[in-house]
Amino acid sequence: MKLDARLLAFIILSRFQKNSIKIDQIINSTFSKFQVDNRIKGRAKAIVNEVVRLRDRLDLMIEYASKRKKIHIKNKTINILRIGFYELVIDDKVPDYAAVNSAVNIAGKELNRRGKGFINAVLRRMIFIIKNDRNWYKSLEKKGAWHSIPNWLQARWRSNYNESEFIKMVNCFNTPPPNFIRIDDKKNTVSDIEKALKNQGVSCDIFSRRFIRIFEGYTKLLKTSLFRDGMISIQNPASASVVDCLGAGPDDSVLDVCAAPGTKSLYLANIVGENGKIFASDIDNSRILKAKADVKRHRKYNIKWEQKDASKAEYEMSNFILIDAPCTGTGIIRRKPDIRWRRKSSDIKLMSKIQLKILNNCSKFVNRSGTLVYATCSLEPEENWGVVEEFLKTNKDFSIDTVPSTVPQLWIDSRGALSTIPFEHGVDGLFAAKMVRA
């Protein structure tokens, strides 16, 4: 079977619709089954992520054009239409005829003649609507499904933010995120790396002293010697600021729990240097294997990996402990669009219980005057200050401490914790509270 990007995207979306496996896992396992070039893979991944991101909005359009409710449209048909509508309405780089022909071709392989005709008719009807009514979408914008965020999450965010902030949040999460790289500033300046990347066709600019923002050419970046030799790392600046909250320095030893796939561990390894040690652990061995592979690329041999359950494992006493706790991940929905569909409202309470258990256990291994940083990539108060407050109630020897000046002041909330908001700060939504033991 000859595969193009759209057919590959259809296969991935069909698998995602049948189960709640992370979309990245489905993409990687599907790519491993088919021998196609990176250009096709890149386009397929882009289509998948955008269709997943805008799923409810696309379905709203499909119902509008077809005059048929989604529940009355078969799964295969709806996935083909989602791809077609994404290319027809959202992606302005795809000509109308190409969007229609591609969808009809997939339908020819996957559906019967009637199904193929339905696909063709609905897409052409959408073209007619767009050409004859420039305000066709106005009535759809007023519906909750237009935001393409589950109703329970919309209700939470409307409660936690004002209406203007809510709209900014939704609009932010419904656009592709910027990519960032962190440089090893002990070996190169950010200006030198920016110049080298631009010379290789990567569109980028300097975000901060250690970070470069990538606009176009991400796949080219992954082929550069800078990436292959570990001179640059894929990391969000907010993720690095979590590490900065710890305040570790050269020659220190750090206990890094829930650490896989190791992005923060690599940054820590760079901070403490060859004479420092990072004792990294995670409950998931498959994620540890990915972390170890990245260690080889970066040649950071001061990281020791172990498989441990942070909620009950024993550790060596340490002056620095970083807990990158498992969470609902609502702060990174822009980068991982499938999270919105895989999470349930009950997950917040479940996660907060797990987080508190991990925090209580790991705190036992902090030395006197030692530092403990608790972090999540969630925007939900129950998982952030809620967990910290519960912990401090029963652990009187710990208190909130000021985060180092290396963390941007604008990213620090009124109570002294790192708290980034995607629509406000242009980075992932992360939380980190620094605590010290008396």
QUIQUITA-V977427 format. One record per residue. N is the residue number from 1. SS is DSSP state (a for helix, b for strand, c for the rest). PHI is phi in degrees with one decimal (* if undefined). D_CENTER is the distance of its C-alpha to the mean C-alpha in Angstrom with 1 decimal. Layout:
n=N ss=SS phi=PHI d_center=D_CENTER
n=N ss=SS phi=PHI d_center=D_CENTER
This chain:
n=1 ss=c phi=* d_center=32.0
n=2 ss=c phi=-80.7 d_center=31.0
n=3 ss=c phi=-108.2 d_center=27.3
n=4 ss=c phi=-109.1 d_center=25.9
n=5 ss=a phi=-63.1 d_center=22.3
n=6 ss=a phi=-68.7 d_center=22.9
n=7 ss=a phi=-66.6 d_center=24.5
n=8 ss=a phi=-62.9 d_center=21.8
n=9 ss=a phi=-62.6 d_center=19.2
n=10 ss=a phi=-60.7 d_center=21.7
n=11 ss=a phi=-61.3 d_center=22.0
n=12 ss=a phi=-65.7 d_center=18.3
n=13 ss=a phi=-64.0 d_center=18.1
n=14 ss=a phi=-65.8 d_center=21.3
n=15 ss=a phi=-68.1 d_center=20.0
n=16 ss=a phi=-65.5 d_center=16.9
n=17 ss=a phi=-67.2 d_center=19.4
n=18 ss=a phi=-85.8 d_center=21.6
n=19 ss=c phi=-150.9 d_center=19.3
n=20 ss=c phi=-105.6 d_center=16.2
n=21 ss=c phi=-65.4 d_center=14.9
n=22 ss=c phi=-56.3 d_center=11.2
n=23 ss=a phi=-62.5 d_center=11.1
n=24 ss=a phi=-61.8 d_center=10.2
n=25 ss=a phi=-66.4 d_center=13.3
n=26 ss=a phi=-66.2 d_center=15.3
n=27 ss=a phi=-60.1 d_center=14.7
n=28 ss=a phi=-65.0 d_center=15.7
n=29 ss=a phi=-69.1 d_center=18.6
n=30 ss=a phi=-69.4 d_center=19.8
n=31 ss=a phi=-60.2 d_center=19.8
n=32 ss=a phi=-69.4 d_center=21.8
n=33 ss=a phi=-86.9 d_center=24.4
n=34 ss=c phi=-122.3 d_center=25.2
n=35 ss=c phi=-94.6 d_center=26.5
n=36 ss=c phi=-131.8 d_center=25.2
n=37 ss=c phi=-76.2 d_center=24.5
n=38 ss=a phi=-64.3 d_center=21.3
n=39 ss=a phi=-63.3 d_center=21.9
n=40 ss=a phi=-66.2 d_center=22.0
n=41 ss=a phi=-60.8 d_center=18.9
n=42 ss=a phi=-62.1 d_center=17.0
n=43 ss=a phi=-67.5 d_center=18.4
n=44 ss=a phi=-61.4 d_center=17.8
n=45 ss=a phi=-64.2 d_center=14.1
n=46 ss=a phi=-62.6 d_center=14.0
n=47 ss=a phi=-62.0 d_center=16.2
n=48 ss=a phi=-59.5 d_center=14.4
n=49 ss=a phi=-61.7 d_center=11.0
n=50 ss=a phi=-74.2 d_center=13.2
n=51 ss=a phi=-67.5 d_center=15.6
n=52 ss=a phi=-65.0 d_center=13.1
n=53 ss=a phi=-59.0 d_center=11.7
n=54 ss=c phi=-105.3 d_center=15.4
n=55 ss=a phi=-53.6 d_center=17.1
n=56 ss=a phi=-67.4 d_center=19.3
n=57 ss=a phi=-66.4 d_center=20.3
n=58 ss=a phi=-63.1 d_center=21.3
n=59 ss=a phi=-63.7 d_center=23.2
n=60 ss=a phi=-62.6 d_center=25.0
n=61 ss=a phi=-65.4 d_center=26.1
n=62 ss=a phi=-62.3 d_center=27.2
n=63 ss=a phi=-63.2 d_center=29.3
n=64 ss=a phi=-64.3 d_center=30.7
n=65 ss=a phi=-78.6 d_center=31.9
n=66 ss=a phi=-89.5 d_center=33.0
n=67 ss=c phi=57.3 d_center=34.5
n=68 ss=c phi=-136.9 d_center=33.3
n=69 ss=c phi=-68.0 d_center=31.0
n=70 ss=a phi=-58.4 d_center=27.9
n=71 ss=a phi=-64.0 d_center=29.4
n=72 ss=a phi=-98.9 d_center=32.3
n=73 ss=c phi=-113.1 d_center=30.3
n=74 ss=c phi=-65.1 d_center=29.7
n=75 ss=a phi=-56.8 d_center=26.2
n=76 ss=a phi=-61.0 d_center=26.9
n=77 ss=a phi=-64.1 d_center=28.2
n=78 ss=a phi=-64.6 d_center=25.4
n=79 ss=a phi=-69.4 d_center=22.8
n=80 ss=a phi=-65.8 d_center=25.2
n=81 ss=a phi=-65.8 d_center=25.6
n=82 ss=a phi=-59.4 d_center=22.0
n=83 ss=a phi=-63.7 d_center=21.7
n=84 ss=a phi=-62.4 d_center=25.0
n=85 ss=a phi=-69.1 d_center=24.2
n=86 ss=a phi=-61.0 d_center=20.9
n=87 ss=a phi=-71.9 d_center=23.0
n=88 ss=a phi=-77.0 d_center=25.9
n=89 ss=a phi=-104.6 d_center=24.6
n=90 ss=a phi=-92.1 d_center=21.2
n=91 ss=c phi=-85.6 d_center=21.3
n=92 ss=c phi=-77.9 d_center=24.4
n=93 ss=c phi=-89.9 d_center=24.8
n=94 ss=c phi=-101.6 d_center=26.0
n=95 ss=c phi=-62.2 d_center=29.7
n=96 ss=a phi=-55.8 d_center=30.7
n=97 ss=a phi=-62.9 d_center=32.9
n=98 ss=a phi=-69.5 d_center=30.3
n=99 ss=a phi=-62.9 d_center=27.8
n=100 ss=a phi=-68.3 d_center=30.8
n=101 ss=a phi=-60.2 d_center=32.3
n=102 ss=a phi=-65.0 d_center=29.1
n=103 ss=a phi=-63.9 d_center=28.4
n=104 ss=a phi=-65.7 d_center=32.1
n=105 ss=a phi=-63.1 d_center=32.1
n=106 ss=a phi=-63.6 d_center=29.4
n=107 ss=a phi=-59.8 d_center=31.4
n=108 ss=a phi=-62.2 d_center=34.5
n=109 ss=a phi=-84.8 d_center=33.0
n=110 ss=a phi=-107.6 d_center=31.4
n=111 ss=c phi=-122.8 d_center=33.6
n=112 ss=c phi=-81.5 d_center=37.4
n=113 ss=a phi=-61.1 d_center=39.3
n=114 ss=a phi=-65.4 d_center=38.9
n=115 ss=a phi=-64.3 d_center=35.2
n=116 ss=a phi=-62.2 d_center=35.1
n=117 ss=a phi=-64.9 d_center=37.4
n=118 ss=a phi=-63.8 d_center=35.3
n=119 ss=a phi=-57.3 d_center=32.2
n=120 ss=a phi=-61.7 d_center=34.4
n=121 ss=a phi=-66.6 d_center=36.0
n=122 ss=a phi=-66.9 d_center=32.9
n=123 ss=a phi=-65.7 d_center=31.3
n=124 ss=a phi=-70.0 d_center=34.6
n=125 ss=a phi=-64.5 d_center=35.0
n=126 ss=a phi=-65.6 d_center=31.7
n=127 ss=a phi=-60.3 d_center=33.0
n=128 ss=a phi=-61.2 d_center=36.3
n=129 ss=a phi=-61.0 d_center=34.6
n=130 ss=a phi=-62.0 d_center=32.6
n=131 ss=a phi=-72.3 d_center=35.7
n=132 ss=a phi=-105.5 d_center=38.0
n=133 ss=c phi=-149.6 d_center=36.1
n=134 ss=c phi=-67.7 d_center=33.8
n=135 ss=c phi=-107.3 d_center=32.9
n=136 ss=c phi=-56.6 d_center=32.1
n=137 ss=c phi=-87.1 d_center=28.7
n=138 ss=a phi=-59.8 d_center=30.0
n=139 ss=a phi=-69.2 d_center=30.9
n=140 ss=a phi=-73.0 d_center=27.6
n=141 ss=a phi=-59.3 d_center=25.7
n=142 ss=c phi=-80.2 d_center=27.5
n=143 ss=c phi=-92.4 d_center=26.1
n=144 ss=a phi=-59.1 d_center=23.2
n=145 ss=a phi=-63.9 d_center=21.7
n=146 ss=a phi=-59.6 d_center=21.3
n=147 ss=a phi=-71.2 d_center=18.3
n=148 ss=c phi=54.3 d_center=16.6
n=149 ss=c phi=-129.4 d_center=15.4
n=150 ss=c phi=-53.7 d_center=17.2
n=151 ss=a phi=-57.7 d_center=20.5
n=152 ss=a phi=-65.0 d_center=20.0
n=153 ss=a phi=-76.5 d_center=16.9
n=154 ss=a phi=-59.1 d_center=18.7
n=155 ss=a phi=-63.0 d_center=21.6
n=156 ss=a phi=-62.2 d_center=19.9
n=157 ss=a phi=-68.8 d_center=18.4
n=158 ss=a phi=-65.2 d_center=21.8
n=159 ss=a phi=-77.0 d_center=23.4
n=160 ss=a phi=-88.1 d_center=21.3
n=161 ss=c phi=-130.7 d_center=21.3
n=162 ss=c phi=-76.2 d_center=24.1
n=163 ss=a phi=-61.2 d_center=24.2
n=164 ss=a phi=-63.1 d_center=23.4
n=165 ss=a phi=-66.2 d_center=20.3
n=166 ss=a phi=-59.8 d_center=19.2
n=167 ss=a phi=-63.9 d_center=19.7
n=168 ss=a phi=-61.9 d_center=17.9
n=169 ss=a phi=-62.1 d_center=14.8
n=170 ss=a phi=-62.2 d_center=15.0
n=171 ss=a phi=-61.6 d_center=15.8
n=172 ss=a phi=-63.8 d_center=13.0
n=173 ss=a phi=-69.3 d_center=10.4
n=174 ss=c phi=-98.7 d_center=12.6
n=175 ss=c phi=-125.0 d_center=12.5
n=176 ss=c phi=-59.9 d_center=10.5
n=177 ss=c phi=-80.6 d_center=8.7
n=178 ss=c phi=-72.8 d_center=10.8
n=179 ss=b phi=-100.4 d_center=10.5
n=180 ss=b phi=-126.8 d_center=12.1
n=181 ss=b phi=-126.0 d_center=14.4
n=182 ss=b phi=-103.1 d_center=16.4
n=183 ss=b phi=-100.2 d_center=20.0
n=184 ss=c phi=-86.3 d_center=22.6
n=185 ss=c phi=-75.9 d_center=24.8
n=186 ss=c phi=-80.7 d_center=27.5
n=187 ss=c phi=-115.4 d_center=28.2
n=188 ss=c phi=-142.6 d_center=27.3
n=189 ss=c phi=-92.0 d_center=27.0
n=190 ss=a phi=-63.7 d_center=24.1
n=191 ss=a phi=-66.5 d_center=26.7
n=192 ss=a phi=-63.9 d_center=27.8
n=193 ss=a phi=-67.9 d_center=24.4
n=194 ss=a phi=-59.5 d_center=23.7
n=195 ss=a phi=-63.9 d_center=27.2
n=196 ss=a phi=-63.7 d_center=26.7
n=197 ss=a phi=-68.5 d_center=23.5
n=198 ss=a phi=-63.4 d_center=25.3
n=199 ss=a phi=-65.1 d_center=28.3
n=200 ss=c phi=-103.6 d_center=26.2
n=201 ss=c phi=85.8 d_center=25.0
n=202 ss=c phi=-97.1 d_center=21.6
n=203 ss=b phi=-84.1 d_center=21.2
n=204 ss=b phi=-158.7 d_center=19.9
n=205 ss=b phi=-147.0 d_center=21.0
n=206 ss=b phi=-81.9 d_center=21.2
n=207 ss=c phi=-95.4 d_center=18.8
n=208 ss=c phi=-161.0 d_center=20.5
n=209 ss=c phi=-61.1 d_center=22.8
n=210 ss=c phi=-113.4 d_center=20.2
n=211 ss=b phi=-126.3 d_center=17.5
n=212 ss=b phi=-122.8 d_center=17.6
n=213 ss=b phi=-95.8 d_center=15.6
n=214 ss=b phi=-102.5 d_center=15.6
n=215 ss=b phi=-100.3 d_center=16.7
n=216 ss=b phi=-141.1 d_center=18.1
n=217 ss=c phi=92.4 d_center=19.0
n=218 ss=a phi=-61.9 d_center=15.8
n=219 ss=a phi=-66.6 d_center=17.6
n=220 ss=a phi=-63.9 d_center=20.7
n=221 ss=a phi=-58.4 d_center=19.0
n=222 ss=a phi=-67.4 d_center=18.1
n=223 ss=c phi=-95.6 d_center=21.9
n=224 ss=c phi=-74.8 d_center=23.2
n=225 ss=a phi=-65.7 d_center=25.2
n=226 ss=a phi=-58.7 d_center=23.2
n=227 ss=a phi=-77.1 d_center=20.2
n=228 ss=a phi=-59.6 d_center=22.5
n=229 ss=c phi=-92.1 d_center=24.4
n=230 ss=c phi=73.8 d_center=21.5
n=231 ss=c phi=-78.1 d_center=22.4
n=232 ss=b phi=-131.5 d_center=18.9
n=233 ss=b phi=-128.9 d_center=15.5
n=234 ss=b phi=-79.3 d_center=12.0
n=235 ss=c phi=-159.2 d_center=10.7
n=236 ss=c phi=-82.5 d_center=9.5
n=237 ss=a phi=-56.6 d_center=12.8
n=238 ss=a phi=-66.1 d_center=11.9
n=239 ss=a phi=-62.8 d_center=11.1
n=240 ss=a phi=-66.6 d_center=14.5
n=241 ss=a phi=-66.8 d_center=16.2
n=242 ss=a phi=-59.3 d_center=15.6
n=243 ss=a phi=-64.4 d_center=17.7
n=244 ss=a phi=-61.2 d_center=20.1
n=245 ss=a phi=-59.1 d_center=20.8
n=246 ss=a phi=-66.4 d_center=22.5
n=247 ss=c phi=75.0 d_center=25.1
n=248 ss=c phi=-71.6 d_center=25.8
n=249 ss=c phi=-139.8 d_center=28.0
n=250 ss=c phi=-53.3 d_center=29.9
n=251 ss=c phi=75.0 d_center=31.4
n=252 ss=c phi=-76.9 d_center=29.6
n=253 ss=b phi=-111.3 d_center=28.4
n=254 ss=b phi=-128.4 d_center=25.1
n=255 ss=b phi=-96.2 d_center=24.1
n=256 ss=b phi=-116.9 d_center=20.3
n=257 ss=b phi=-103.1 d_center=19.5
n=258 ss=c phi=53.8 d_center=16.6
n=259 ss=c phi=-92.2 d_center=15.7
n=260 ss=c phi=-67.8 d_center=14.4
n=261 ss=c phi=-86.1 d_center=12.9
n=262 ss=c phi=92.2 d_center=14.6
n=263 ss=a phi=-61.9 d_center=12.9
n=264 ss=a phi=-70.9 d_center=14.6
n=265 ss=a phi=-61.8 d_center=17.6
n=266 ss=a phi=-64.1 d_center=18.2
n=267 ss=a phi=-66.1 d_center=18.3
n=268 ss=a phi=-60.1 d_center=20.6
n=269 ss=a phi=-61.3 d_center=22.7
n=270 ss=a phi=-69.9 d_center=23.2
n=271 ss=a phi=-68.2 d_center=24.2
n=272 ss=a phi=-78.8 d_center=26.7
n=273 ss=c phi=76.9 d_center=28.2
n=274 ss=c phi=-61.4 d_center=30.2
n=275 ss=c phi=-88.9 d_center=32.3
n=276 ss=c phi=-94.7 d_center=29.5
n=277 ss=b phi=-135.1 d_center=27.8
n=278 ss=b phi=-116.9 d_center=24.3
n=279 ss=b phi=-100.3 d_center=24.7
n=280 ss=b phi=-99.4 d_center=21.3
n=281 ss=b phi=-148.5 d_center=20.9
n=282 ss=b phi=-159.0 d_center=18.8
n=283 ss=c phi=-79.9 d_center=19.9
n=284 ss=c phi=-101.2 d_center=18.3
n=285 ss=a phi=-67.6 d_center=20.4
n=286 ss=a phi=-63.8 d_center=18.5
n=287 ss=a phi=-73.7 d_center=15.5
n=288 ss=a phi=-65.2 d_center=18.4
n=289 ss=a phi=-61.9 d_center=19.8
n=290 ss=a phi=-64.7 d_center=16.7
n=291 ss=a phi=-63.8 d_center=16.9
n=292 ss=a phi=-64.7 d_center=20.6
n=293 ss=a phi=-64.4 d_center=20.3
n=294 ss=a phi=-71.3 d_center=18.3
n=295 ss=a phi=-60.5 d_center=21.0
n=296 ss=a phi=-63.7 d_center=23.6
n=297 ss=a phi=-66.7 d_center=22.1
n=298 ss=a phi=-86.4 d_center=22.0
n=299 ss=c phi=57.6 d_center=25.3
n=300 ss=c phi=-98.4 d_center=24.4
n=301 ss=c phi=-91.5 d_center=26.9
n=302 ss=c phi=-97.5 d_center=27.0
n=303 ss=b phi=-107.7 d_center=24.2
n=304 ss=b phi=-111.6 d_center=25.5
n=305 ss=b phi=-100.3 d_center=23.3
n=306 ss=b phi=-140.6 d_center=24.5
n=307 ss=b phi=-93.5 d_center=23.4
n=308 ss=c phi=-146.4 d_center=23.9
n=309 ss=c phi=-94.2 d_center=23.2
n=310 ss=c phi=-66.0 d_center=22.6
n=311 ss=c phi=-79.2 d_center=24.2
n=312 ss=c phi=-148.1 d_center=27.5
n=313 ss=c phi=-70.9 d_center=27.7
n=314 ss=c phi=-96.2 d_center=30.2
n=315 ss=c phi=-133.2 d_center=29.4
n=316 ss=c phi=-72.9 d_center=31.5
n=317 ss=c phi=-63.2 d_center=32.1
n=318 ss=b phi=-143.0 d_center=30.0
n=319 ss=b phi=-83.5 d_center=30.0
n=320 ss=b phi=-137.3 d_center=26.3
n=321 ss=b phi=-129.5 d_center=23.7
n=322 ss=b phi=-111.1 d_center=20.0
n=323 ss=b phi=-110.7 d_center=18.3
n=324 ss=b phi=-94.6 d_center=14.5
n=325 ss=c phi=-67.1 d_center=15.0
n=326 ss=c phi=-62.3 d_center=13.4
n=327 ss=c phi=-154.0 d_center=12.4
n=328 ss=c phi=-72.6 d_center=11.4
n=329 ss=c phi=74.3 d_center=7.8
n=330 ss=a phi=-67.5 d_center=8.9
n=331 ss=a phi=-78.3 d_center=7.9
n=332 ss=a phi=-119.9 d_center=4.2
n=333 ss=c phi=-61.4 d_center=5.7
n=334 ss=c phi=-64.5 d_center=6.1
n=335 ss=c phi=-84.9 d_center=3.3
n=336 ss=c phi=-126.3 d_center=3.7
n=337 ss=c phi=-62.6 d_center=7.2
n=338 ss=c phi=-72.3 d_center=9.1
n=339 ss=a phi=-56.3 d_center=8.4
n=340 ss=a phi=-58.7 d_center=11.0
n=341 ss=a phi=-93.6 d_center=13.5
n=342 ss=a phi=-88.5 d_center=13.3
n=343 ss=c phi=-88.2 d_center=13.8
n=344 ss=c phi=-122.1 d_center=17.4
n=345 ss=c phi=-60.8 d_center=19.0
n=346 ss=a phi=-68.5 d_center=20.7
n=347 ss=a phi=-64.4 d_center=17.6
n=348 ss=a phi=-64.8 d_center=17.6
n=349 ss=a phi=-66.0 d_center=21.1
n=350 ss=a phi=-61.4 d_center=20.6
n=351 ss=a phi=-65.2 d_center=17.7
n=352 ss=a phi=-62.7 d_center=19.8
n=353 ss=a phi=-67.6 d_center=22.7
n=354 ss=a phi=-64.2 d_center=20.9
n=355 ss=a phi=-61.6 d_center=19.5
n=356 ss=a phi=-65.9 d_center=23.1
n=357 ss=a phi=-63.0 d_center=24.6
n=358 ss=a phi=-65.4 d_center=22.5
n=359 ss=a phi=-63.2 d_center=23.3
n=360 ss=a phi=-63.2 d_center=27.0
n=361 ss=a phi=-69.4 d_center=27.3
n=362 ss=a phi=-68.2 d_center=25.8
n=363 ss=a phi=-63.3 d_center=27.7
n=364 ss=a phi=-66.6 d_center=30.9
n=365 ss=a phi=-106.9 d_center=30.3
n=366 ss=b phi=-90.1 d_center=30.0
n=367 ss=b phi=-65.4 d_center=33.2
n=368 ss=b phi=-57.3 d_center=35.3
n=369 ss=b phi=67.9 d_center=34.0
n=370 ss=b phi=-81.6 d_center=30.8
n=371 ss=b phi=-113.8 d_center=27.3
n=372 ss=b phi=-127.5 d_center=24.5
n=373 ss=b phi=-113.9 d_center=21.0
n=374 ss=b phi=-105.5 d_center=19.0
n=375 ss=b phi=-137.7 d_center=15.3
n=376 ss=b phi=-139.8 d_center=12.5
n=377 ss=c phi=-111.2 d_center=9.0
n=378 ss=c phi=-112.1 d_center=10.9
n=379 ss=c phi=-97.3 d_center=13.0
n=380 ss=c phi=-85.4 d_center=15.8
n=381 ss=a phi=-55.7 d_center=19.0
n=382 ss=a phi=-63.0 d_center=20.1
n=383 ss=a phi=-88.9 d_center=17.5
n=384 ss=c phi=-109.2 d_center=18.0
n=385 ss=a phi=-61.7 d_center=21.5
n=386 ss=a phi=-58.8 d_center=22.8
n=387 ss=a phi=-69.1 d_center=22.2
n=388 ss=a phi=-61.6 d_center=23.5
n=389 ss=a phi=-63.0 d_center=26.6
n=390 ss=a phi=-63.1 d_center=27.4
n=391 ss=a phi=-64.1 d_center=27.3
n=392 ss=a phi=-67.2 d_center=29.5
n=393 ss=a phi=-62.5 d_center=32.0
n=394 ss=a phi=-109.2 d_center=33.0
n=395 ss=c phi=-128.7 d_center=32.3
n=396 ss=c phi=-66.8 d_center=34.7
n=397 ss=c phi=-82.7 d_center=34.7
n=398 ss=b phi=-110.1 d_center=31.1
n=399 ss=b phi=-146.7 d_center=30.5
n=400 ss=b phi=-69.5 d_center=27.8
n=401 ss=c phi=-121.3 d_center=28.2
n=402 ss=c phi=-70.1 d_center=27.4
n=403 ss=c phi=-76.0 d_center=24.4
n=404 ss=c phi=-60.1 d_center=25.5
n=405 ss=c phi=-69.1 d_center=26.1
n=406 ss=c phi=-68.4 d_center=23.6
n=407 ss=c phi=-84.6 d_center=20.9
n=408 ss=c phi=-53.1 d_center=21.2
n=409 ss=a phi=-58.7 d_center=23.5
n=410 ss=a phi=-68.3 d_center=21.8
n=411 ss=a phi=-94.7 d_center=18.7
n=412 ss=b phi=-102.5 d_center=21.1
n=413 ss=c phi=-79.7 d_center=22.1
n=414 ss=c phi=-66.8 d_center=25.7
n=415 ss=c phi=-104.3 d_center=25.9
n=416 ss=c phi=97.2 d_center=24.7
n=417 ss=c phi=-106.3 d_center=21.1
n=418 ss=b phi=-65.4 d_center=18.1
n=419 ss=b phi=-152.0 d_center=16.3
n=420 ss=c phi=-98.6 d_center=14.0
n=421 ss=c phi=-115.4 d_center=13.6
n=422 ss=a phi=-50.9 d_center=11.3
n=423 ss=a phi=-71.4 d_center=14.4
n=424 ss=a phi=-93.8 d_center=16.8
n=425 ss=a phi=-109.3 d_center=15.5
n=426 ss=c phi=74.0 d_center=13.3
n=427 ss=c phi=-132.4 d_center=10.5
n=428 ss=c phi=-60.0 d_center=7.6
n=429 ss=c phi=-86.0 d_center=9.6
n=430 ss=c phi=-126.8 d_center=11.0
n=431 ss=b phi=-129.1 d_center=14.5
n=432 ss=b phi=-151.3 d_center=17.0
n=433 ss=b phi=-111.9 d_center=20.7
n=434 ss=b phi=-94.1 d_center=23.2
n=435 ss=b phi=-125.8 d_center=26.2
n=436 ss=b phi=-121.5 d_center=29.4
n=437 ss=b phi=-93.6 d_center=32.1
n=438 ss=c phi=-60.5 d_center=35.6
